[in-house]
Amino acid sequence: MKKFLAPIFCVVTGFICNSQSLSKSEQQIVKNVEADMAATLKLLKESVNINSGTFNIEGVKKVGELYGNELKALGFTVEWVSLPDSLKRAGHLVAYRKGKKGKKLFLIGHLDTVFEPDMAPNPYTILNDGTATGQGINDMKGGDVLVIAALKALHKQGLLDDVTITVYFAGDEENAGYPRSISRGDFIERAKQHDIALAFETAAGLNTVATARRGSSDWKLEVEAKQAHSSGVFSSAGYGSIYEAARIINEFREKLGNEKYLTFNPGLFIGGSEVNYDHNAQKGDAAGKTNIISPKTVVIGDLRFLSEDQKNKARENMRKIVSNNLANSKATISFKDGIPAMPPTAGNESIVKIVSDVSKSLGYGEVKAGDPGARGAGDISYVAKYLDCLDGLGASGRGAHAPGETMNMAEYPKLIKRAALLLYRLTR
């Protein structure tokens, strides 16, 4: 009977069993997180219900002010980094404390979402299954509030004294302004002054984090061809621009489509006898007749990669495919750099071990690095070549960038506790 009761006792008193591997300070940090959950969720609700689509400058600033006041109350010096009017972006929230203890940490989040004011509203709501929904709730206001809650748990015990932590919440992560040297210049320079960057983008759950993220860049394919009567297609008149563009896009798929971590997606394909295309707005219109061989086609897309070497090789192969033109057609392709890749490194992996140790101490199980192919690009990639990095530390959920995105409310307090103890251990 005693053998049967022993494991049951440990299940019932789970935290007591696990807390034996936590110091007294760490146990108190956990209690602080639990005591503040009502206030944490109130802050989450308030921020989610403020529309902060990237181009809603006032909305982004309003969320920045809300979070800035919270961080100021924790002893951080708070600044707003303004961007030139030409970028048409709100700017960035920066909060910092400087000290001499432990690692210097650079904590990354963003204030903006993909949901603009003209989109259908989706206010903060607790659903019947216990999850919460709201615009940008897991990408990434849940992550931003998680950072604030974790720091608050440390501040209550004076554990932020004499540490160096910078919180950098960008205002345009979902659609960064050009040139990136301006919209990300301050971000990069501040990051260089730290040892470790931690990004609180959407988590893939309790047991997976990101040591790598693919980079992204844009490409534009422009095809010109001889306009003629459709009866001459395939012969002396040639193939036209649409056939040539289709040939190129299909060869991309056939020759490059099976390389691990490499993707290239055509997002807009427009061709005909008359084509008007606005590159900045990424939209256009066309007119054509069934009896006219189309003289012009434009295709735009993105290219995603895990390293600069993979990006450069892919671009070279794409140029070769583009140059092998069908009769009476001419094609060119141009590339525009976006977000660089964050390749996996030994330094990044070393942070995973610390996260995993924290997780096991809390009774949540081992944490491992996830598949880089499962994540998009993120701001942390801009600084990946300067310091050790880890991402995917934010709130967990589903449906990011889509109406009705949700956040896992059951995991949220656990992720806050894990983050708080990670920050504590890194800064001792």
C-alpha positions in Angstrom: 0.0 0.0 0.0 2.8 2.4 0.8 4.4 1.9 -2.7 1.0 2.8 -4.2 0.5 5.9 -2.2 4.0 7.4 -2.7 3.6 8.5 -6.4 0.0 9.7 -5.7 1.4 12.0 -3.0 3.9 13.5 -5.3 1.2 14.2 -8.0 -1.1 15.8 -5.5 1.7 17.9 -4.0 3.4 18.5 -7.4 4.7 22.0 -6.7 6.1 20.9 -3.3 8.0 18.1 -4.9 9.3 20.3 -7.7 10.1 23.3 -5.6 12.8 21.3 -3.8 15.0 22.2 -6.8 14.1 25.9 -6.6 15.9 28.3 -4.2 13.9 30.3 -1.7 14.1 33.4 -3.9 12.9 31.4 -6.9 10.0 30.0 -5.0 9.0 33.5 -4.0 9.3 34.6 -7.7 6.8 31.9 -8.6 4.4 33.1 -5.8 4.7 36.7 -7.0 3.7 35.7 -10.5 0.6 33.8 -9.2 -0.4 36.7 -6.9 -0.2 39.2 -9.8 -2.1 37.1 -12.4 -5.3 39.1 -12.1 -3.4 42.4 -12.8 -1.5 40.7 -15.6 -4.7 39.6 -17.3 -6.2 43.0 -16.8 -3.2 44.6 -18.6 -3.4 42.0 -21.4 -7.1 42.7 -21.9 -6.6 46.5 -22.0 -3.7 46.3 -24.5 -5.5 43.8 -26.8 -8.5 46.0 -27.0 -6.4 48.9 -28.4 -6.1 48.5 -32.1 -2.4 48.8 -33.0 -2.1 47.7 -36.6 1.3 48.7 -38.0 -0.1 51.7 -39.8 -2.3 52.9 -37.0 0.4 55.2 -35.6 -1.7 56.5 -32.7 -2.8 53.1 -31.7 0.8 51.8 -31.6 1.8 54.8 -29.5 -1.1 54.2 -27.1 0.0 50.6 -26.5 3.5 51.8 -26.1 2.4 54.4 -23.5 0.5 51.7 -21.6 3.5 49.3 -21.4 5.9 52.2 -20.8 4.0 53.2 -17.6 4.2 49.7 -16.4 8.0 49.5 -17.0 8.6 52.9 -15.5 7.0 51.7 -12.3 9.6 48.9 -12.2 12.4 51.3 -12.1 13.2 51.3 -15.8 14.2 54.4 -17.7 11.7 54.7 -20.6 12.2 56.3 -24.0 10.2 56.5 -27.2 12.4 56.2 -30.3 10.8 58.3 -33.1 11.2 57.5 -36.7 11.3 60.0 -39.7 7.8 60.9 -41.0 8.9 59.4 -44.4 8.8 55.9 -42.9 5.1 56.3 -41.9 5.7 54.2 -38.7 5.0 55.0 -35.0 8.4 54.3 -33.5 9.6 52.0 -30.8 9.4 51.7 -27.0 12.7 51.2 -25.1 13.1 50.7 -21.4 16.3 50.0 -19.6 18.1 49.4 -16.3 21.9 49.3 -16.0 24.0 47.4 -13.5 26.9 45.1 -13.0 25.3 41.7 -12.1 25.2 38.8 -14.5 24.5 38.7 -18.2 23.3 41.8 -20.0 19.9 41.0 -21.4 18.1 42.4 -24.5 14.4 41.5 -24.3 12.5 41.8 -27.6 8.8 42.3 -28.4 6.6 44.4 -30.6 3.6 46.7 -30.2 2.0 46.4 -33.6 -0.2 43.7 -35.0 -1.3 42.7 -38.5 -4.9 43.9 -37.7 -5.6 47.4 -39.0 -8.6 49.5 -37.9 -10.5 48.8 -41.1 -10.5 45.0 -40.3 -13.3 43.3 -38.4 -12.8 43.9 -34.6 -12.1 41.0 -32.3 -12.1 42.2 -28.7 -10.5 40.3 -25.8 -12.8 37.4 -25.0 -12.5 34.2 -22.9 -13.9 31.3 -24.9 -15.8 28.3 -23.7 -12.7 26.1 -24.1 -10.7 28.3 -21.7 -8.6 29.9 -24.3 -8.7 33.7 -25.0 -9.1 35.5 -28.3 -8.4 39.0 -29.4 -6.4 40.9 -32.1 -2.7 40.2 -31.6 -3.2 38.3 -28.4 -0.5 35.8 -29.0 1.4 37.7 -31.7 2.4 39.3 -29.6 0.7 41.3 -26.9 0.6 38.1 -24.8 4.4 38.0 -25.1 4.8 41.7 -24.2 2.7 41.4 -21.1 4.5 38.2 -20.2 7.8 40.2 -20.2 6.3 42.9 -17.9 4.8 40.3 -15.5 8.1 38.4 -15.3 10.0 41.6 -14.5 7.4 42.6 -12.0 7.9 39.3 -10.1 11.6 40.1 -9.9 11.1 43.7 -9.0 9.0 42.8 -5.9 12.0 41.2 -4.3 14.5 43.8 -5.4 16.1 41.4 -7.9 16.3 44.0 -10.7 18.7 46.1 -8.7 22.2 46.3 -10.3 21.3 44.3 -13.4 21.4 45.3 -17.1 18.2 44.7 -18.9 16.9 46.5 -22.0 13.3 45.9 -23.1 12.8 46.8 -26.8 9.2 46.8 -28.1 9.3 47.7 -31.8 6.3 49.5 -33.3 6.6 48.0 -36.8 7.7 44.4 -36.6 4.9 43.1 -38.8 5.8 45.5 -41.6 9.1 47.3 -40.9 9.7 50.6 -42.5 12.3 51.1 -45.2 15.1 51.7 -45.2 15.8 49.1 -42.6 19.0 50.8 -41.7 16.8 53.6 -40.2 13.9 51.5 -38.8 16.3 49.0 -37.2 19.4 51.1 -36.7 18.8 52.0 -33.1 17.6 48.5 -32.3 20.8 46.9 -33.6 23.1 49.4 -31.9 21.5 48.9 -28.5 21.5 45.1 -28.9 25.3 45.2 -29.5 25.7 46.4 -25.9 24.3 43.2 -24.4 25.3 39.5 -24.0 22.1 37.7 -24.8 18.9 38.6 -26.8 15.7 36.9 -25.8 12.6 37.4 -28.0 9.1 36.7 -26.7 7.3 35.9 -30.0 4.7 33.2 -29.9 5.7 30.1 -28.1 5.2 26.6 -29.6 4.2 25.4 -26.1 6.0 24.7 -22.9 8.6 22.4 -24.3 9.9 24.1 -27.5 11.9 27.2 -28.1 13.6 28.7 -31.2 17.4 28.7 -31.6 17.0 29.6 -35.3 14.7 31.5 -37.5 14.6 31.8 -41.3 15.3 35.1 -42.9 13.1 36.6 -45.6 13.6 38.7 -48.7 11.5 39.8 -51.6 11.8 39.2 -55.3 10.2 40.6 -58.4 10.0 38.9 -61.7 9.3 41.1 -64.8 8.7 39.5 -68.2 8.3 41.2 -71.5 7.3 39.5 -74.8 6.2 40.2 -78.3 2.6 41.1 -78.6 0.8 39.4 -81.5 -2.3 37.6 -82.6 -3.0 34.5 -80.5 -3.1 32.3 -83.6 0.7 32.7 -83.8 1.4 31.5 -80.2 4.0 28.6 -80.0 5.3 29.5 -83.5 6.9 32.6 -85.0 5.1 34.9 -82.5 6.7 33.2 -79.6 5.0 32.2 -76.3 4.1 35.5 -74.7 4.9 36.9 -71.2 2.4 34.8 -69.2 3.8 31.4 -70.5 7.3 32.6 -69.9 6.5 33.7 -66.3 4.6 30.4 -65.7 7.6 28.5 -67.0 10.0 30.3 -64.6 7.8 29.9 -61.5 7.3 26.2 -62.2 11.0 25.7 -62.7 11.6 27.4 -59.3 9.3 24.7 -57.8 10.8 21.8 -59.7 14.5 22.6 -59.2 14.6 24.3 -55.8 11.5 23.2 -54.1 12.9 20.3 -52.2 15.8 22.1 -50.4 15.4 22.0 -46.6 14.5 25.4 -45.1 14.3 27.1 -48.5 10.9 28.4 -49.7 9.9 30.9 -52.3 6.3 31.9 -52.6 4.7 33.9 -55.5 2.3 36.3 -53.8 1.0 38.2 -56.8 0.9 37.2 -60.5 -0.4 39.8 -63.0 -0.1 39.8 -66.8 -1.9 40.8 -69.9 -1.9 43.3 -72.8 -2.0 46.2 -70.3 -0.5 46.0 -66.8 -0.4 48.6 -64.1 1.5 47.6 -61.0 2.3 49.6 -57.8 5.3 47.9 -56.1 5.0 49.8 -52.8 1.3 48.9 -52.4 1.9 45.5 -53.9 -1.2 45.6 -56.0 -2.1 46.3 -59.6 -4.6 45.7 -62.4 -4.5 44.3 -65.9 -6.5 44.1 -69.1 -6.2 41.5 -71.8 -8.0 39.8 -74.7 -8.1 36.1 -75.4 -6.9 36.7 -78.9 -3.8 38.8 -77.9 -0.5 37.3 -76.8 0.3 39.0 -73.6 3.3 41.4 -73.7 3.9 42.0 -70.0 3.7 40.0 -66.7 4.9 40.9 -63.2 5.2 38.3 -60.4 6.3 39.2 -56.8 7.1 36.9 -54.0 9.2 36.2 -50.9 12.3 34.0 -50.4 13.0 32.4 -47.0 16.3 30.8 -45.9 18.3 29.7 -42.9 21.6 31.2 -43.8 23.1 33.9 -46.0 24.8 31.2 -48.0 21.6 29.4 -48.7 20.0 32.7 -49.7 22.8 33.7 -52.1 22.8 30.2 -53.7 19.1 30.3 -54.2 19.2 33.7 -55.8 21.9 32.6 -58.2 19.9 29.5 -59.2 16.8 31.6 -59.7 18.7 34.0 -62.0 19.9 31.1 -64.1 16.3 29.8 -64.5 15.1 33.3 -65.4 17.8 33.8 -68.1 16.8 30.7 -70.1 14.0 32.5 -72.0 11.4 31.1 -74.3 11.3 32.5 -77.8 10.5 36.2 -78.2 10.5 36.9 -74.5 12.9 38.5 -72.0 12.8 38.1 -68.2 14.6 39.8 -65.3 14.5 39.2 -61.6 15.4 41.5 -58.8 15.8 40.9 -55.1 15.3 43.1 -52.0 16.7 42.2 -48.7 14.3 42.0 -45.7 15.0 40.3 -42.4 18.3 38.3 -42.2 18.4 34.7 -41.0 19.1 33.7 -37.5 21.1 30.4 -37.9 21.5 27.9 -35.1 24.6 28.3 -33.0 26.3 26.6 -30.0 25.7 29.8 -28.0 22.0 29.8 -28.8 21.8 26.1 -27.8 23.5 26.8 -24.5 20.6 29.1 -23.5 18.2 26.3 -24.3 19.8 24.2 -21.6 19.2 27.0 -19.0 15.6 27.2 -20.1 15.2 23.5 -19.9 16.8 23.4 -16.4 14.3 26.0 -15.3 11.4 24.1 -16.8 12.4 20.9 -15.2 12.7 22.7 -11.8 9.1 23.9 -12.2 7.9 20.4 -13.2 7.1 21.3 -16.8 9.6 18.9 -18.4 12.5 19.2 -20.8 12.7 22.1 -23.4 14.3 21.5 -26.8 15.0 23.6 -29.9 12.2 23.5 -32.5 12.3 23.2 -36.2 13.4 26.5 -37.8 11.2 25.7 -40.8 8.1 26.1 -38.6 8.8 29.8 -37.9 8.8 32.9 -39.9 11.2 35.8 -39.7 11.5 38.0 -36.7 13.3 41.1 -35.3 15.7 39.0 -33.3 17.4 38.0 -36.6 18.7 41.5 -37.1 21.0 41.0 -34.1 21.7 37.3 -34.3 25.3 37.8 -35.6 26.2 40.0 -32.7 25.1 38.0 -29.6 23.6 34.7 -28.4 19.8 34.6 -29.1 16.7 32.6 -28.2 13.2 33.2 -29.4 9.7 31.6 -29.0 9.5 32.5 -25.3 6.2 34.3 -25.4 2.6 33.3 -25.1 1.3 30.1 -26.8 -1.7 29.9 -29.0 -3.1 29.3 -32.4 -4.2 31.2 -35.5 -1.7 34.1 -35.4 -2.2 36.6 -38.2 -5.8 35.4 -38.7 -9.2 36.5 -37.4 -9.9 34.8 -34.1 -6.3 34.1 -33.1 -6.2 32.5 -29.6 -4.0 32.3 -26.6 -3.6 29.2 -24.3 -4.7 30.5 -20.9 -3.7 27.4 -19.1 -0.1 27.6 -20.2 0.2 31.4 -19.8 1.0 31.5 -16.1 3.6 28.7 -16.5 5.3 30.6 -19.3 5.5 33.7 -17.2 7.0 31.8 -14.3 9.5 30.1 -16.6 10.5 33.5 -18.1 10.9 35.1 -14.7 13.2 32.4 -13.4 15.2 32.4 -16.7 15.8 36.2 -16.3 16.7 35.6 -12.6 19.3 32.9 -13.3 20.9 34.8 -16.2 21.3 37.9 -14.2 22.9 36.4 -11.0 
